[in-house]
Amino acid sequence: MNSSQKKVYQKELLAIGLPVTLQSIFQASYSLVDQLMVGSLGTVSIAGSGLGAKFSSLVSVTLSAVAAVASILIAQYHGKQDREGINRSFFSCLYISVLVLLLFALPAFCIPEIIMGFYSEDAETIRMGAVYLKLIAVSYIPMNVTLMCSAFFRSVEKSRYPLYASILSMAVNLLGNYLLIFGKFGCPRLGLQGAAYGTLIARTLEALLLVSLMAVQQKKGEIRLRPVSLREKGIYGSISVMIVPILLNEFLWSLGENIYAGIYGRLGTDALAAMTLTNPLQAMFIGMFSGVSSAAAVMVGKRLGSNDNEGAYVVSKYLMKTGVLGSLVVSVLLVLLIPFYVKWFSIGPEVARLTKYIVYALALVLFAKITNMILGGGILRSGGRTRITLCVDLVGTWVFGVPLGLLAAFVFHLPIYMVYFILSLEEVIRLIISIFLFRSKVWMQNLTQGTIPS
């Protein structure tokens, strides 16, 4: 790779990835703001909000899988300058996402206590988590709109629009939480429920802004979207070949993460509170590289769509190297910042100690987590062969991660930071397999040649 080519990649990465990275950080701020403010309400409230947020992550990851398929298809059709292909890809994936949304939102709203009982045996923690989850379930609707609109904008290289919406959302979430958790300026003091309401309001405004921006772009003629019929013959057949594996992939991976949460919840309220406090940090620092992952899907997909396989391979290697180097810097930052982070919360010394040790464990495996996100979540999927990443994640999570976590917690009775580190080693296994697949080039495929019927 010569210097001029490297500059082209850097410019393209910044244009696509930087807005996505900033948006991901703002999205992660939801949890961080909630935890900082809810932290003053005590350990039980921290644990309860953490359980509600953990189930929500299952929803978010699964819906993101549908958005990822839309992004893959749109990116390749964008590379081919095929507006009709873009249109059909967006709306067919949107319809599927609504169905997936209902499968999660209805149980979360109707039976939150049963869901929370999976994560913890503490009655008060379950009660608090159920209150939070029932309200958050309503916010899944605008969250889905945001995910789909963001996938569209990123894939047509207009990443700045989702960023604008996230800035508004973060500001509203911060203000709403402050007013409703603590009852400021005449607002009711709602505690943990206030955090849920703040998130709901912020997500709703974010979705409305993105829809408005799409309408403006449509009016200007820069995009062309028109709903396709739900009954249109052949609209879902070819997409299902991609979307079913990726849905299973993300659902089963996230289900494994929720099983991990269930393991943590049975190690005690202090252990669960410590893990809950680390979740926003993980989302924040890993989110710094979500822009590289999203840029990979677009940059690599665009080249595959124009039959430039060699260019796709070269830019993939560049993006992976960027992720590895960046993850090492972030690991050092985590270790340096964690002693100051725990001082922001009204927690006991044991929770603070456990939180610090969990972050130290995270720093050791962060390089694998970030590289997997870029390689498995962006590059390998850009060719549409989603069954590949399904197999990789099934092996990592269910052959290694879940069994190792259960053994560490309930057979060897190790402390939570050791349990977390041991089960996180599945990331290393996934990385080794993914690198082998990447080098084989079996993932490369041009999807614009008949994948979506015209």
N, C-alpha and C positions, 0 to 999 in steps of 0.2 A: 504494500500500500504506500503510494507516494504522498508527499505533503499536501499537494493540491487536492487529492482525493480525500485525504483525512479532513481537510477543511470543509469540503462539501458535506461529509458525514456529520461533522460537528455542527454545522449550520442547520442541517436537516433535523438532527437530534434536538437541538435547542428549540427550534420552531415548533416541533411536535411534542417533545418530551417535557420541556420546562413548564408549560401551562398545566400539563397533566400532573406533574410532580407537585406543583403548588396546590392544585385542586385536591390531590390526595392528602396533602398535609392539612388542608382546611377541613376535609372530611374527617380526618383523624382527630381534629380538634373538638369534634362533637363529644367523643368519649373523654378526651382529656379535660375539657371544660366541665363536663358532667362530674368526672371524678374529683376534680379540684374543689368544686362547690359542694358536691354530695359528701366529700370527705369530711367536712365539718359536722356532718350529721351522725357520724359514728361508724364503727366497723360493720354492723349489720346492714346499714344502708349501702355501704360500699359493696359488700358481698351481694346484696339483692340486685343492685343496678348492674353488677358484673354478670350475674346469671341471665338477666333479661337481655343484656347486650350480647351475650354469647349465643343465644338462640337467634337473635337478629343477625348475627354474623353468618349463620347458616343460610338464612333467607337471602342476605346480601350476596353471598358467594354464589348461590345457585342462580339468582337473577343475573348476576354479572356474567355467568356462563353463557346465557342467551345473548347478552349484549356483546360478549366476546365473539360469538359466531357472526352476529351482525357486522361487527367491526372487521373481521377477517374478509367476509364477502364484499362489503362496501369498499374496503381498501383495494382489493384486486380489481373490482369494477371501476373504481376511481382511476387506477393506473391505466385501464383500457379506455377511459372516458366514455363509459356506457351508463348513461343516466337511467335508462329503464331497468338495468340490472341493479343499480343502486336502490331505486325505488322499491322494487319487488323484494329485495333483501331486507330492507328496513321494516317494511310493514309485515311481512311474514314472520319475522322474528319478534316484532312488537306483539302480534296476536298470541304467539306462543308464550311470551313473557307474562301476559295477563293471566293465562291459565295457570302457570307456575305460581304466580303471586297469590292467587286464590287458595291454592293448596296449602300455603303456609299461613296466610293472614287469618283465615277463618278459625283454625285451631288456636292460634295465638290469642285471638280476641275472645273466643268462647270458652276455652279450657286452659287458661294460663297456669292455674295451680297444678294441674296434672303435669304440664310440661316442666314447670320449675321443680317438681318433685323428682324428676330424673337427675337433677344436678346436685341436690342437697337433701339431707335428712333433718336439717334444722327448721322447725316450724316457722319461726319468725323470719328467717331468711327467705323461705319459700313464699310467705305472705307478701313480703316487700317486693320480691322479684316478680310475683304475679301482678301486683298493682302496676309496676313499671311496664311489664311486657304488654299488658292489655292496651295501654295507651300507645305504646310504640308501634303496635301492630297496625294501627291506622296509618302511620307514617310510611308503611311499606308501599302504599299506592304512589305518593309523589316520589319516593325513592326510585321506584321502577321507571317512572317517566324520566327522571334525571339520568339514570344509567343508560337508557336507550338513546336519548337525545345526545348525551355526551359521547357515546360510541359513534354516532353518526358524524358529529362535528369533528372528532379526532380523525376519523378515517378519510374525511375530505379535506384534511389539513386546515381546519379552523378551530384548533384547540383552545384559542383564547376565549371563546364564548362560554364553555363550561367553567373556565377559570373565573370569569366575571360573576357567574351565578354562584359559585362557591364562596367568593368574597362576601357577597350579600348574605348568603346563608350563614356563614361563620359569624358575621356581625350580629345578625338577628338571633342566632342561637345563644351567643354570649349574653346579649341584653335580656332575652327572654328567660334564660336560666336565672340570672341575677334577680330579676323582678319576681319570678314565680316561686323559686326555691325559698327565698328569704322574705318574700312579701314586702317588697320595697315600693315606695311611691303609691300607696293605696292598693296595690295588688294583693290578692290572697296569699298567705304563706302556705305553700303546698308541699314543701319538702321534696321528697323523691319524685312525687307526681309532677311537680313543677319542672323538673329536668326533662321528663317525658313530653310535657306540653311544649316546652321550649324547642325541643328537637322536632316535634310535629310541625310547629309553625314555620321553623326555618326551612325544613325540607319542602314544605308546600310552596313557599315563596321561591325557592330555588327552581323547582319544577316549572312554575308559572313563567319565570323569567326565560328559561330555556325554550319553552314552547313559543313565547312571544318573539324571541330571537329567530327561531325557525320560520315563523310567519313573516318576519321582516325580510329574511333572506329569500323566501319564496316570492314575495311581492317584487323584489328587485330582480328576480330571474336568475339569481346565483345558484339556487338549488331548485329542483323540480320534484315535488313529492305529491302524489295523489293516492289515496287509499285504494288498495286492491280488494276485491271481493273475498270474503271468508270462504266462499264456495268455489272459488276459481280452481279449476282442475289442475292438478300437478304442482300447486304452489308449495306444498309442504314435503312432498316425497323426497326430493333430492337434498333439501336442507336437513331433513331428519337424519340422513346419513352422517352429517356433521354434528348436529345438535344433540342427538341422543347420547353419543359417547361423552361429549363435553359436559352435558347435564349430569350424567352419572358420575363423571370424573369429579366435578366440583361438589356435587351433593355428598358423595361418599367420602371425599377428602374432608369436607366441612363436618360431616357426621363424625368422622374420626376425631376432629378437633373438639367436637362437643362431648365425645366420650372422654377425651383428655380432661375437659372441664368437669365432667362427672367424677373422674378420679380425684382431681384437686379438691372438689367439694366435699369428698368423704375423708379428706386428710385433716379436716378441722376448719373452723371459721377463720382463724388467723391465716392459715395457709391459703384459703380461698381469697381472702382480702388482699394478701400479698400478690397473688397471681393477677387479681383484678387490677391492681395498681400498675402492674407492668404492661398490661394489654395496650393502653394508650401509647406508651413509649414504643412498643413494637410496631403499632400501626403508624406512628409518626415517622420513625426512622426507616422502616422498611418502605413506607409510602414515598420516601424521597427517591426511590428507584422505580416506582410504578410508572413514572414517565418514560424511563428507558424501556420497560416492558411494553408499554403501549406504543412507543415509537418503533419498537422492533416489529410488532404486528403490522404497522402501517408501512414502514420503510422496506421490510423484507417482502411483505405481501404485494406491495406495488411493483417490485421488481419481478416477482414470480408471475404476476399478472401480465407483464410485458415480455415474458419469456427470457429474462435476464437472470438465469440461475447462478452464474458465476458471481455477478454483482450481489445477489442475495446472500450468497455464502460469505463473501468478503465482509459485507456490512454486518453480518451476524457475528463474526469473530470480533469485530471492532466493538460492538455493543456488549458482548460478554466480558471483554477485557475492562471496559469502562465500569461494569458492575462489580467485578472482583476488586479492583483498586478502590473504588468508592466505598465498598463494604468494609474494608480494612480501616479506613478513616473513621467511619461511623462507629465501628466497634470500640475504638479508642475513646471517642466522644462519650459513648454510653457509660463506660467505666469511670470516666472523669466526672460526669454529671450526676450519677445516681445518688451520691451522698447528699447533694443539695436538694434533689427531687423529693426524697422521702420526708424532708423537713417541712414541706408544704402541707402535709396532711396531719389531722388530729388522730394519730395512731400510736399504739404502744410500741415499746422497744423491740418486741419479738416480731411484730408485723414488719417493722422497718428493716430488721436484720434479714428476714426471709426475702423481702423485696429486693434488697441489694444483691443477695446471693443468686436469685433468679436472673437478674440482669447480667451478672457476671457469666452465668451459664449461656445466656442469650448471645453475649459478645463472642463466645467461642464458636458458635454455629451460624452466626449471622451471614458469613460469606456464602454458605451453602443455601440458606434461605433466599438470599437476594439473587444469586446466580440461577437457582431453580425458577424464580419468578420470571426472569428475563428469558431463559432458555426454554423452559417448559411452557410458561404462560404466554410467551410472545413468539419466539422464533419457531419452535416445532409446530405450533398451531397455525402459523401463517399460511401453510400449505393445505390446511383443511383436513389433514389426516389425524383427526382427533382421537381415534382409537389408540394411537401410539401413546399419547399422554395419559389416556385412561389407564392403560396397562402399567405405565410407570408409577402413577400415583397409587394404584391399587396395591402394588407390591410394596411401595414405601410405607404407606399408612397401615395397611391391614396385615401384611406379612411381618413387618418389623415394628412400626410405631406403637400400635395398640397392644400387641402382646408384650412388648418390652415395658410399656407403661404400667400394665396390670401387674407384671412380675415385680417391677421395682417398688410399686406402692403397696401391694397386698401380700406378697410373698416375702420380699426382703425388707419391707417396712422402712424404706429410705425416706429422708426428708424431702420436702417438695422440690427444692432446687435440684437435687440429684435425680428425682423422678423426671423433672422437666428436661434436664440435660440428656438423660438416657433415651427418652422417647424422641427427642429432637434429632438424634443420630440418624433417624430415617431420612432426613433431608440429605445427608451425605450419600446414602444408598441411592436415592433418586437422582442425585447429581451425577454419580458415576454412570448409571444406566443412560441418562439423558445425553451425556457427552459422547458415549458410544453411538447412540442413534443419530446425533447431530453429524458426526463424522461420516456416517454411512450415506447421508443425503437422501434417505428413503422418504423423508418428510416433504420434499420439494414437489409441488404440484400446482399447475395453473388451473384455478377454479372457474375461470371465465369461459372455458371451452365446454359449455353445455351443462354446467352444474345447476343453474337456475333456468328453468324453461322459460322461453320468451313467448 
